[in-house]
Amino acid sequence: MPTALRCGPALSSPDGVEARTCVVVRGEDVWARTYYRNTTGALLDAALSLLGPERAQRAEPVRAGAGDGPSLCETPRVRLKGEPLRHTAVAEFAVHTSGAEVGRLLPRAGSNPAPGRER
């Protein structure tokens, strides 16, 4: 069964984070995927979200370890609702902190929205 990817632009930050986020569709399933590299030398927290047609969100927490190698993270697959182009994905990276506070935010990478769809 073929797999379709719709990806946003590859982003990089001066801090050393590179990311590219995609919506993945295979058959009746859809999920979000982010490819990333963390060369900051520090542990990062991230959240990968799949947004559906009604802006329903499914988020997956990610702990991005430091290293020069490429990594990826995916949300669980869900049953496709509506047109595949009506789904978007967003990955947000932040400096890891111990405790409840949110660390300094780093890049936010998203899939490209469908033409005519407002963000």
C-alpha positions in Angstrom: 0.0 0.0 0.0 1.5 3.4 -1.0 2.3 6.0 1.6 1.8 9.7 0.9 3.8 12.4 2.7 3.0 16.1 2.8 5.9 18.0 4.5 6.6 21.5 5.5 9.9 23.2 5.0 13.0 21.9 6.8 13.9 24.4 9.6 17.0 24.9 11.6 17.8 27.1 14.5 21.0 28.8 15.5 20.8 26.7 18.7 21.4 23.5 16.8 18.0 22.0 16.2 16.9 20.9 12.7 13.3 19.6 12.1 10.9 18.8 9.3 7.3 17.8 10.0 5.0 15.8 7.8 1.5 14.4 7.6 1.6 10.8 6.6 -1.3 9.0 4.9 -1.5 5.2 4.2 -4.8 3.8 3.2 -7.4 4.8 5.8 -4.8 5.8 8.4 -3.2 9.3 9.0 -0.5 10.3 11.5 2.1 13.0 12.1 5.9 12.5 11.7 8.8 14.8 12.5 12.4 14.2 11.4 14.8 16.0 13.7 18.4 16.4 14.7 19.4 17.8 18.1 23.0 19.1 18.1 22.4 21.5 21.0 24.3 19.2 23.4 21.2 19.2 25.7 18.1 17.2 26.2 15.0 18.8 24.6 11.3 18.4 25.2 9.1 18.4 22.2 5.4 17.8 21.3 4.3 16.5 18.0 0.6 17.2 17.1 -1.7 16.0 14.4 -4.6 18.4 13.8 -7.7 17.1 12.1 -10.4 18.8 10.0 -12.2 20.2 13.1 -8.8 21.2 14.5 -9.0 18.2 16.8 -5.6 17.5 18.1 -3.6 14.4 19.0 -0.3 15.2 20.7 2.6 13.0 21.3 5.4 14.0 23.8 8.9 13.5 22.6 12.2 13.5 24.6 14.9 14.5 22.0 18.3 13.4 23.2 21.4 15.2 22.1 23.3 13.8 19.2 24.4 14.5 15.7 22.4 11.6 14.2 18.9 12.1 12.6 15.9 10.8 14.6 12.2 10.7 14.0 9.0 10.6 16.1 5.4 9.8 15.1 2.0 10.2 16.6 -0.1 7.1 16.8 -2.1 6.4 13.6 -5.7 7.3 13.6 -8.5 6.6 11.2 -8.7 9.2 8.4 -11.6 11.7 8.8 -12.4 13.7 5.7 -9.9 14.6 3.0 -6.2 13.9 3.8 -5.3 17.5 2.8 -7.4 18.7 5.7 -4.9 17.4 8.3 -1.8 19.3 9.5 1.1 18.4 11.8 3.2 20.6 14.1 6.3 19.8 16.2 7.4 22.2 18.9 10.8 22.0 20.6 11.9 23.5 24.0 14.9 23.3 26.3 14.3 20.5 28.8 13.7 21.6 32.4 13.1 19.5 35.5 9.7 20.5 37.0 6.5 22.0 35.6 7.9 25.1 33.9 8.4 25.2 30.2 11.9 25.7 28.9 13.0 28.3 26.3 11.2 27.5 23.1 13.1 26.5 20.0 11.8 25.9 16.5 8.3 25.1 15.6 8.1 23.0 12.4 4.8 22.3 10.6 3.5 20.6 7.6 2.2 22.8 4.8 -1.5 23.4 5.0 -3.7 22.6 2.1 -4.3 25.4 -0.4 -7.0 27.7 0.9 -6.9 26.5 4.4 -6.4 29.1 7.1 -3.9 28.4 9.9 
